[in-house]
Structures are given as C-alpha cells and as structure tokens.
C-alpha cells in the first residue's frame, strides 16, 4: 500500500513553478484551430454558416463556400463586380439564400443557395451589417456621409422596401437578433485608428420596441438598454443557445464571452497583431450549442475572421478545451523524481485533485452550479483528495519520487476559477510507477 501514502504525501507537498505558457491566440479553456480564410492581402467582408455546416465567406472578390475543418474552398457561390468591398454575408432563416451587402455600390444582393440567379434587393448607403428578424425580413445597419451616425432599417427582402427603425450616434457597428427577437447593436466611435479603450457599449432594443418602430416612428440611443458596457470597437456579435453573447473587437483583436448582466464569462482569445471581425456561433445541429470555456462536450464552435490587412486572413475555429493532467516523465514513470502536472486550467484558480484506484466505464456528469463536471474516476475506489492553487498560467506541478515500488492510480482534477466560478474537469490520467 506504499503507493497510496506516498502519492498522498507528494500531492500535499509544496508546489513547484511550472513553465507552462498559454497560447497567444486562444484563452484559458479554449482551443484555436485556425485555417486560411482568404488570400493574403484580400479584404474579406462577411461570413455566415450554411445549412450544411460549411461557411460562406466573402474573400475579397467572391463569396465562396469554405470547409471550416481545413479551409478548403468547396465551391464559388457568387462572383462580385471588380473592386467590391464586402460588408456582410447573412444566410436567411430558411437556408435558401443569402444576402450580400457591399459598400462600393451600396448594393444588397440576394444570392440563392440552390444555384439560381442572384438579384438586387435594395441599395442601402454604406451598409455594414445585417441580421434577420424573420424569413424575408432583415435588419440592416448602415452609415451616412458624416461617418458619425448609424441607421438601422427594416428591409423587406421580397420588395426591397426599407423602413427606419433606429437612428443612432456613431459609425456603424454590428447588429444581431437573438432568439426572443430582441435586437443588439455594438456602438462604435469615429476615433481612428486608436479608439478610446472601453468607451463603447452593446445596446439592446427589445422585440416590442422594434415592433413599435415600424412605420413613421423610430428609436434612438435614449431608448436602448446597455447590456455590455466598456467595449472598444465591436465588430461582430453572436449568441450561443444559452443566450451568452460573444463580441469580437476590431481594434483590440479580442473575442469575449458575456453572460447575464454583461459580466465577462471568458476571454476566448487575443491577437494584438490582428483585427477580429465577423463571428458566428455554431453547434452540431442547426442551432448554436452552448459554448463555455473548458466544456468541449457541448459540441459547439465559434468562428472568427481575423486579418492584419496584409499578410493573412484567418478563419479561427475556437472550441472549448478541458484542462489537461499528465506527469513528467510520462507514465509509466521510471524510478526517481517525477512530477504530476496540470495545464490549461483557469488562471489563478483552484484544483481539486482526486486520486483513485480505478476508472468508471464511462464518464458521468455531475452538476455544479449549472455546469457539468464529468467524473471519470470510480468514487468507490477514491484514495484521497487534495486541494491546490493554480498559477497565472492555470498550471501546477507537484513533485514526487518513485522509490521503485510498482503500482497504478487514476488521477483526475476538477477546477474552479479565481472567483469560485465553475470551470470543468480534466480527463482521467492513469499514473503507473515502474
């Protein structure tokens, strides 16, 4: 029984600093599998998810269907006129067509997804972003010649008629409609190229307000509710099935998840060398899955276009990733000093390390404050539990010594954040001493 007492003592020992570094792209609890979205130097302008799970991306000259797994172009959906600066690509709720907005000729074009002929829907000055209220009814945010005012209009796709819904201050920003029909808009500033950090907001107009603005009346900034305060240059907005809001920032190069009350739930990534643009939250089915840091079993992904306007146009595929548990050297561990290492956990969080003799046939979920914690060790064979702090990289390293008595244990860690918020569990790690 040496292995029980020896490991328990080692796990309770003082920590060693771990030289673990988080990815410069993905934040804690996230994995980024980036692929090329368009040729270097191209001015991408718009992205949305197609019914088959691929993405429709304007690559600077055409709207192409792109496989997010490898960035391969499946087919060309629409070829734009020369020197066309794309604004948005938005697939309608039925999946039968997409709208392509561009700010060169200010046109909004309907592109059938069944191979039909594209057609002009409307001309909307400096159109910037689009989101559907219902089939054949969209909201379009657009600017004017002052570049310091934005109008959101209701667009009837069948007739091309527009109706002013909101008249807002500042250059155009992203607009999105949630599952309840509420409309969200990211305000922006005329300051360029260095906007004031944290000076902008994400605004909400509820569905009843939008309905009341149909006709001669319209909404203003004074009618809006601030749902997220302190953003800088929002470029893309997207929701997951839980109702969490994801915001990309074109100035800071960040992607952030906000929960109820505008509270930051996680920072998905930061690339100081890129401008982060359009984003799409997707799941395995037709609707977005719940997306949460450290929770890959939710099955969703967030797609983000990023560019430096010169050398790359990336499609970032951000998916949740669990913390990882291993040993140095890897199991089976030879005689001598070794360490048990946790990486990619929540920064300055806490780890509950479970040591057991066997695993379960399959992981079982245990609810903790609404977050699933997947348990893989067999609780009936639990030896001990040790509580340990994580460092600023979300890591820890626990020194131990293999004195030459062979044995095997199963390790698994459950993590919480520095504010005691739920995170998740590592997969189990079988540690064998030779």
Protein Blocks (a to p, Z undefined) as FASTA:
>chain_A
ZZmmmmmmmmmmccdddfbdcdfkbcghiacddddfbdehiacedddddfkopacddehj
accdddfknopafbdfbdcdehiacfbdcddfkopaccdddfklopacdddfehpacddf
bdcehifbdcdfbghiacdddddfkopaccdddddfknopacdfbdcedjdddddddfko
pacdddddfbdcbdcehiaccddddfklmmmmgcjbdcdfklpccfbghifbdcbdcddf
kopacdddfklopacdddehhiafbdfbdcfkbccdddddddfblbdcdddehilknopa
cdddddehlmoccddddddddddddddddddddedddddddehiaehiacdddddfbdcf
bdcdddeehiacddfbdfklcfbdcdddddfkopacdddddehiacddddddddddfkop
afbdcdddddddZZ
